[in-house]
Amino acid sequence: LVRSGNRELSLEEILEAARIAAFNSKARNDLNVPVDYTRIKHVWKQRGAGAGKVHYTHQKTVFVDPVLPERV
């Protein structure tokens, strides 16, 4: 989840968030991991769904290598 204050994120911001998400997933050791993203208004939890299970629409997909950003 990236809080943007209702502004559009730049491609670099989307890619950085996707790299972090991929790093924190089961695909951590893979290359070229697909990561979907969408606006929060297109995400919902279905009744009775397990923890962390959501549905979403209007998604786009980026492919990234799972890495954490370098700290300065």
N, C-alpha and C positions, 0 to 999 in steps of 0.2 A: 504494500500500500504506500503510495507516494502522495503526500498532501501537497497540492499545488495552488491552493487558494483560488480555485476555479479558473486558472490560466492554463493554456496549452503548454505541455512540456516539450522541450527541444528533443531532437533525436538523440543527442548525447546523453541527456538525463534519462531517457527511456532505456538506452543501452546500458548505462551504469546500473540502474535498478534491476534490469534483467540479468546482468552478470552476477549481481549479489544474490538474486533469487535462485539462479541456477547453482551457484556455489553452495547454497543452503538446502539443496534438494538431493534426492537420491542419484541424480545425474552428475554429481560433483566431479567424477573422474572421467566424464565423457567430453568429447569435443563437439562444437556446433550444436548446442542444445536449443531446441525450440522453446520460446517463452511467450505465452499469450498475454496481452494486456488490453484493458478496456476501462472506461470510466466507471466509477463506483455506482452510478445510477443504473448500470446494466448488470449488476451482480446481486444475487439473492440466494438465500438458503431455503431449501425445500423443507417443509415440515417433516420431522422424523429423521432427517439426514444426520449422519454422524459428525463428530467434531472435525472442523476444517473442510467439510464437503460443501461446495457451493456450485451454483449454475451461473452461467453468464452468456451474454450475447454481444454483438457488435465488436467482437474482439479482432485484434490484429496480432500478427506473430512476428517476432524477431528471432534471429538465430545468433547465439553468442557462445563464447567460451567461458566457463564458470571460473571467475577470478574475483577476489576482493580488490577494491581500489587501493592504490598505494597511499600510505599516510605520509604527509609532508612534515 
